[in-house]
Amino acid sequence: MTDVGISRAIGVVHRAIAALVLIATPLAAAAQDVEQRAREIVEVLQGEAIYTDVFDEAFTSRVSQEQFSAIFDQAKGKYGPVVGLESVEPTSPTAANIAIRFERGIASGVFNLAGKPPYRVAGILVNNVAPADDSTEKLLADIQALPGETSILVTPLDGGEPLLSYNADQHLGIGSAFKLYVLSTLARQVAAGKRSWGDVVPITTITHPSGASRDWPEGAPVTLHTLATLMISVSDNTATDNLLSAVGRGAVEAEVAASGHSDPALLVPFMSTREMIALKVNGDVEAYRAADAAGRLAVLKATADSKIDMFEFMTTFTGPPKAIDIEWLVSGEDMANLMRRIRELDDPTAREIMAVSTSVPDNLSGGWQYIGFKGGSEPGVLNLSWLLQEQAGQWHAVTLSWNNTAADVDRGALTALAMRAIALARPAGGARD
């Protein structure tokens, strides 16, 4: 079917619901509501969000989820799976233009919200579908257009030139993606016979904010495998810090160097999550910056056990970026080297843990027999990193970082770019609706 034909077919479905789009709604919602709902529309199409949570009852009572999905089925057939939100342009507090990127095309139109909380989507009209054959050049241009500092590396791990490399030697903050170094350290200790995945250790450190284990009783016995799975799959900070204590700070620092980090001194001392949080909330940031490795460790220890006021925590880690140079600083090439080291492990346990939460929608996973993921963030810092294996066996790494000292970064925007990178890296014939 031609692009015009697809647009007409979509239009036929939408004429039945177009009146819903045109309903006037009070100007009660805000720009962030419109932008959030735009992302959720895409998540519904990717099977990552619940239809009735995103769309208003007046809409869902007249348009079933099957009918809604059918609107986009022909576009999927021609242009491949939905990759992400291309753009959203609010035109009022309750309406916006939207563009949805498919693997090889873009569908654009308008949507509006209901006029009262929770401001669900009251109507949507897609009136144009056009090819948008992606390329590394287009992806690079969009990455370079982001404010602040960015990097991307899309590369095979078994030899060969990168598909895309931009600022891949630049050290940027990666947030909780640092936890991959802890995982790799544990896996190496298990391989050396020093530890077992089933070893049991007590919870001795409680760290906010993420993860369920922060609410467990102090002293609760937990296996190393459980701590590692919580650390990677849900970025549990309490699990991370207890696991870091179990394997040893020095062992992780040695693993950073062994993995091929281009400047391992940047991660010495290797901070726990609580140490980093306490430093930024209660500590002497300037003293930390000015100190050598031993001095930095002394600064961390001086505040590591301090009480963290939750209001101060929220002010520090939900407001503007703060001291994002004090981070786990890793380049794209460093991350690819770490992924290669994890790939080389004979024991698949670490890779199985990375695969618990892949952050890749099912409709983009075709062509890969394995997908492992870890990301990390704080205000002004975001990293998204994948270890991928083709059905034929070849391994790849895809890693993107974005740091901005002036303002927070948009996870949805970088995720959409990452999905495009994964789609470009995917072997031919790997697409799946």
VEXKOL-269147 format. One record per residue (C-alpha): residue in three letters; x, y, z. Coordinates in steps of 0.25 Angstrom, whole numbers, always signed. Each point is the difference from the previous one (the first is absolute). Example, Ala and Ser with C-alpha at 12.3 -4.5 7.8 and 13.67 -1.06 7.14 Angstrom:
<rs>
R   pami    east   north      up
R    ALA     +49     -18     +31
R    SER      +6     +14      -2
</rs>
This chain:
<rs>
R   pami    east   north      up
R    MET      +0      +0      +0
R    THR      +5     +14      -3
R    ASP      +2     +10     +11
R    VAL     -12      +8      -5
R    GLY      -8     -13      +1
R    ILE      +5      -3     +14
R    SER      -4     +14      +4
R    ARG     -14      -2      -6
R    ALA      -2     -13      +7
R    ILE      +4      +6     +13
R    GLY      -9     +12      -3
R    VAL     -12     -10      -2
R    VAL      +2      -5     +14
R    HIS      +2     +14      +6
R    ARG     -13      +6      -6
R    ALA      -8      -8     +10
R    ILE      +8      +6     +11
R    ALA      +4     +13      -5
R    ALA     -12      +7      +8
R    LEU      +7      -4     +12
R    VAL     +13      +8      -4
R    LEU      -8     +12      -2
R    ILE      -7      +1     +13
R    ALA      +3     +13      +7
R    THR      +7      -3     +14
R    PRO      +3     +10     +11
R    LEU     +14      +5      +0
R    ALA      +3      -7     +13
R    ALA     +12      -9      -4
R    ALA     +14      +4      -1
R    ALA     +11      -2     -11
R    GLN      +6     -11      +8
R    ASP     -13      -8      +0
R    VAL      -1      +1     -15
R    GLU     +15      -4      -2
R    GLN      -2     -12     +10
R    ARG     -12      -5      -7
R    ALA      +7      +1     -13
R    ARG     +10      -9      +5
R    GLU     -10      -9      +6
R    ILE      -8      -1     -14
R    VAL     +13      -6      -6
R    GLU      +1      -9     +12
R    VAL     -14      -6      -2
R    LEU      +4      -3     -15
R    GLN     +13      -7      +5
R    GLY      -8      -8     +11
R    GLU      +7      +7     +11
R    ALA     -12      +8      +6
R    ILE     -15      -3      +3
R    TYR     -10      +5     -10
R    THR     -10      +4     +10
R    ASP     +10      +7      +9
R    VAL      +4      +9     -12
R    PHE     -13      +3      -7
R    ASP     -12      +6      +6
R    GLU     -13      -8      +2
R    ALA      -8      +8     -10
R    PHE     +11      -5     -10
R    THR      +1     -14      +4
R    SER     -15      -2      +0
R    ARG      -1      +3     -15
R    VAL     +14      -5      -4
R    SER      +5     -14      +4
R    GLN     +15      -2      +2
R    GLU      -1      -9     -12
R    GLN      -6     +11      -8
R    PHE     +11      +9      +5
R    SER     +11      -9      -4
R    ALA      -6      -3     -13
R    ILE      +2     +15      -4
R    PHE     +15      -2      +0
R    ASP      +0     -15      -5
R    GLN      +2      +4     -15
R    ALA     +11     +10      +4
R    LYS      +7     -11      +8
R    GLY      -1      -9     -12
R    LYS      +7     +10      -9
R    TYR      +9      +7      +9
R    GLY      +4     -10     +11
R    PRO      -3      +0     +15
R    VAL      -2     +13      +8
R    VAL     +13      +5      +5
R    GLY      -4     +12      +8
R    LEU      -5     +14      +2
R    GLU      +6      +8     -11
R    SER      -6     +14      +5
R    VAL     -11      +6      +7
R    GLU      -4     +15      -2
R    PRO     -10      +5     +10
R    THR     -10      +9      -7
R    SER      -8      +3     +13
R    PRO      +0      -5     +14
R    THR      -9     -11      -4
R    ALA      +5      -3     -15
R    ALA     +12      -3      -8
R    ASN      +6      -4     -13
R    ILE      +6     -14      +1
R    ALA     +10      -8      -9
R    ILE      +2     -14      +2
R    ARG     +13      -7      -5
R    PHE      -1     -14      -6
R    GLU     +13      -7      -5
R    ARG      -1      +6     -14
R    GLY     -11     +10      +1
R    ILE      -7     +11      +8
R    ALA     -15      +1      +3
R    SER      -5     +14      +4
R    GLY     -13      +7      +5
R    VAL      -6      +6     +12
R    PHE      -6      -4     +13
R    ASN      -7      +7     +12
R    LEU      -2      -3     +15
R    ALA     -13      -1      +8
R    GLY      -2     +13      +8
R    LYS      +1      -6     +14
R    PRO     +10      -8      +8
R    PRO      +6     -10      -3
R    TYR      +0      +7     -14
R    ARG      -1     -13      -8
R    VAL      +1      +1     -15
R    ALA     -14      +4      -5
R    GLY      +2      -2     -15
R    ILE     +11      -2     -11
R    LEU      +1      +2     -15
R    VAL     +11      -5      -8
R    ASN      -1      +6     -14
R    ASN     +14      -2      -6
R    VAL      +9     -12      -2
R    ALA     +13      +2      -7
R    PRO     +13      -7      -2
R    ALA     +12      +4      +8
R    ASP     +11     -10      -3
R    ASP      +9      +1     +11
R    SER     +15      +1      -1
R    THR     +12      +1     +10
R    GLU      +2     +14      -6
R    LYS     -14      +4      +4
R    LEU      +1      -6     +13
R    LEU     +13      +7      +3
R    ALA      -6     +14      -4
R    ASP     -11      -2     +10
R    ILE     +10      -4     +11
R    GLN      +9     +12      -3
R    ALA     -12      +9      +1
R    LEU      -3      -4     +15
R    PRO      +5     +11      +9
R    GLY     +12      -3      +9
R    GLU     +10     -11      -3
R    THR      -4     -13      -6
R    SER      +7     -13      -5
R    ILE      -4     -12      -8
R    LEU      +7     -13      -3
R    VAL      -7     -11      -9
R    THR     +10     -11      -2
R    PRO      +3     -15      -2
R    LEU      +8      -6     +11
R    ASP      +6     -11      -8
R    GLY      +8      +8      -9
R    GLY      -4     +10     -11
R    GLU      -2     +15      -1
R    PRO     -11      +7      +8
R    LEU     -13      +3      -7
R    LEU      +0     +14      +7
R    SER     +10      +6     +10
R    TYR      -2     +14      +5
R    ASN      +8      +6     +12
R    ALA      +2     -15      +3
R    ASP     +14      +3      +7
R    GLN      -7     +11      +9
R    HIS      -2      -3     +15
R    LEU     -14      +4      +4
R    GLY      -8      -3     +12
R    ILE      -8     -13      -1
R    GLY      -8      -1     +13
R    SER      -4     -14      +4
R    ALA      +6      -6     -12
R    PHE     +12      -1      +9
R    LYS      -6     -12      +6
R    LEU      +4      -8     -12
R    TYR     +14      +1      +6
R    VAL      -4      -6     +13
R    LEU      -8     -11      -7
R    SER     +13      -3      -8
R    THR      +8      -1     +12
R    LEU      -9      -9      +7
R    ALA      +0      -9     -12
R    ARG     +15      -1      -1
R    GLN      +1      -3     +15
R    VAL     -10     -12      -3
R    ALA      +8      -4     -12
R    ALA     +12      +0      +9
R    GLY      -6      -9     +11
R    LYS      +0     +11     +10
R    ARG     -15      +1      +1
R    SER     -13      -6      -4
R    TRP     -12      +6      -5
R    GLY      -7      -7     +11
R    ASP      +8      +6     +11
R    VAL      -8      +7     +11
R    VAL      +3     +13      +6
R    PRO      -7      +9      +9
R    ILE      -6     +14      -3
R    THR      +8      +9      +7
R    THR      -2     +13      -7
R    ILE     -13      +7      -4
R    THR      +1     +10     -12
R    HIS     -11      +9      -6
R    PRO      -8      +1      -9
R    SER      -1     -11      -9
R    GLY      -4     -15      +2
R    ALA      -8      -8      +9
R    SER     +12      -5      +9
R    ARG      +1     +13      +7
R    ASP     -12      -4      +8
R    TRP      +5     -13      +4
R    PRO      +5      -3     +14
R    GLU     +14      +3      +3
R    GLY      +8     -13      +1
R    ALA     -10      -7     -10
R    PRO      +8     -11      -7
R    VAL      +0      +1     -15
R    THR      +8      -8     -11
R    LEU     +10      +7      -9
R    HIS      -9      -4     -11
R    THR     -12      +7      +5
R    LEU      +8     +13      +3
R    ALA      +6      +0     -14
R    THR     -14      -2      -6
R    LEU      -6     +11      +8
R    MET     +12      +9      -3
R    ILE      -1      -2     -15
R    SER     -15      -2      -3
R    VAL      -6     +11      +9
R    SER     +13      +8      +3
R    ASP      -2      -3     +15
R    ASN     +10      +9      +7
R    THR      +0      -8     +13
R    ALA      +3     -13      -7
R    THR     +11      +7      -7
R    ASP      +7      +6     +12
R    ASN      -1     -14      +7
R    LEU      +5      -7     -12
R    LEU     +12     +10      -1
R    SER      +3      -2     +14
R    ALA      +0     -15      -2
R    VAL      +9      +0     -12
R    GLY      +9     +11      +5
R    ARG      +3     +14      -5
R    GLY     +14      -3      -4
R    ALA      -5     -12      -8
R    VAL      -9      +8      -8
R    GLU     +11     +11      -3
R    ALA      +8     -12      -5
R    GLU     -11      -4      -9
R    VAL      -1     +14      -6
R    ALA     +14      -1      -4
R    ALA      +0     -14      -5
R    SER     -12      +3      -8
R    GLY      +8     +10      -8
R    HIS      -6     +13      +5
R    SER      +9     +11      -6
R    ASP      +2      +8     +13
R    PRO      -3      -9     +11
R    ALA      +5     +10     +10
R    LEU     -13      +8      -3
R    LEU      -8     -11      +8
R    VAL     +10      +0     +12
R    PRO      -6      -1     +10
R    PHE     -11      -8      -5
R    MET     -12      +7      +6
R    SER     -12      -7      +6
R    THR     -14      +6      -3
R    ARG      -1      +4     +14
R    GLU     +13      +7      +0
R    MET      -3      +8     -12
R    ILE     -14      +4      +5
R    ALA      +6      +4     +14
R    LEU     +11      +8      -7
R    LYS      -9      +8      -8
R    VAL     -10      +2     +11
R    ASN      +9      +2     +12
R    GLY     +14      +0      -4
R    ASP     +11      +9      -5
R    VAL      -1      -1     -15
R    GLU     +11     +10      -2
R    ALA     +10      -7      +9
R    TYR      -3     -13      -7
R    ARG      +3      +7     -14
R    ALA     +13      +5      +5
R    ALA      +5     -13      +7
R    ASP      +8     -11      -5
R    ALA      -5     -15      +1
R    ALA      +3      -1     +14
R    GLY      -6     +13      +4
R    ARG     -12      -3      -8
R    LEU      -2     -13      +8
R    ALA      +2      +8     +13
R    VAL     -11     +10      -5
R    LEU     -10     -12      -3
R    LYS      +3      -6     +13
R    ALA      -3     +13      +8
R    THR     -14      +0      -5
R    ALA      -3     -14      -4
R    ASP      -8      -3     +13
R    SER      -6     +13      +1
R    LYS     -15      +1      +1
R    ILE      -6      +4     -13
R    ASP     -12      +9      +1
R    MET     -11      -4     -10
R    PHE      -4     +14      -3
R    GLU     +15      +3      -3
R    PHE      +1     -12      -8
R    MET     -12      +3      -9
R    THR      +5     +15      -1
R    THR     +14      -6      -5
R    PHE      -5     -11      -9
R    THR     -13      +5      -6
R    GLY      +5     +15      -2
R    PRO     +10      +5     -10
R    PRO     +13      -7      -3
R    LYS      +9      +0     +12
R    ALA     +15      -3      -1
R    ILE      -1     -10     -11
R    ASP     +15      +0      -2
R    ILE      -1      -8     +13
R    GLU      -5     -13      -6
R    TRP      +5     -13      -6
R    LEU      +7      +5     -12
R    VAL      +0     -10     -12
R    SER      +2      +1     -15
R    GLY      -8      -7     -10
R    GLU     +13      -8      -3
R    ASP      +1      -4     +14
R    MET     -14      -5      +1
R    ALA      +2      -8     -13
R    ASN     +13      -6      +7
R    LEU      -8      -4     +12
R    MET     -11      -6      -8
R    ARG     +10      -8      -8
R    ARG      +6      -5     +14
R    ILE     -14      -4      +4
R    ARG      -3      -7     -13
R    GLU     +13      -8      +2
R    LEU      -4      -6     +13
R    ASP      -3     -15      -1
R    ASP     -10      +0     +11
R    PRO     -13      +7      -7
R    THR      -5      +4     +14
R    ALA      +4     +15      -1
R    ARG      -6      +1     -14
R    GLU     -13      -7      +5
R    ILE      -1     +11     +11
R    MET      +2     +11     -11
R    ALA     -11      -6      -8
R    VAL     -11      +1     +11
R    SER      -3     +14      -4
R    THR      +4      +3     -15
R    SER      -7     +13      -2
R    VAL      -2      -4     -14
R    PRO     -15      -2      -5
R    ASP      -3     -14      -5
R    ASN      -3      +6     -14
R    LEU     +14      +4      -1
R    SER      +7     -12      +6
R    GLY      -1      -8     -13
R    GLY     +13      -4      -6
R    TRP      +7      -1     +14
R    GLN      +1     -13      +8
R    TYR      +5      +8     +12
R    ILE      -2     +14      +5
R    GLY      +6      +5     +13
R    PHE      -1     +14      +6
R    LYS      +4      +9     +11
R    GLY      -2     +15      +0
R    GLY      +2     +11     +10
R    SER      -4     +15      +3
R    GLU      -1     +11      +9
R    PRO      -4     +15      -3
R    GLY      +9      +4     -12
R    VAL      +5     -15      -2
R    LEU      -5     -11      -8
R    ASN      +6     -13      -6
R    LEU      -6     -11      -7
R    SER      +8     -13      -3
R    TRP      -3     -13      -7
R    LEU      +7     -13      -2
R    LEU      -6      -7     -12
R    GLN      +2     -13      -8
R    GLU      -5      -3     -14
R    GLN      -7     -13      -3
R    ALA     +13      -4      -8
R    GLY      +8      +2     +13
R    GLN      +7     +13      -2
R    TRP      +1     +10     +12
R    HIS      -3     +15      +0
R    ALA      +0     +11      +9
R    VAL      -9     +13      +0
R    THR      +3     +11     +10
R    LEU      -5     +14      +0
R    SER      +4     +11     +11
R    TRP      -6     +14      +2
R    ASN      +5     +10     +10
R    ASN      -5     +14      +1
R    THR      +5      +9     +12
R    ALA     -11     +11      -4
R    ALA     -13      -8      +1
R    ASP      -5     -14      +2
R    VAL      +0     -10     -12
R    ASP     -12      -6      -7
R    ARG      +0     -15      +2
R    GLY     -11      -2     -10
R    ALA      +8      +7     -11
R    LEU     +13      -8      +2
R    THR      -8     -13      +1
R    ALA      -6      +3     -14
R    LEU     +14      +2      -5
R    ALA      +5     -12      +6
R    MET     -12      -8      -6
R    ARG      +4      +5     -14
R    ALA     +15      -4      +3
R    ILE      -5     -14      +4
R    ALA      -8      -1     -13
R    LEU     +11      +5      -9
R    ALA     +10     -11      +7
R    ARG     -10     -11      -2
R    PRO      +3     -10     -10
R    ALA      -8      +0     -13
R    GLY     -13      -8      +1
R    GLY      -1      +2     +15
R    ALA     -12      +9      +0
R    ARG     -12      -5      +7
R    ASP     -14      +6      +2
</rs>
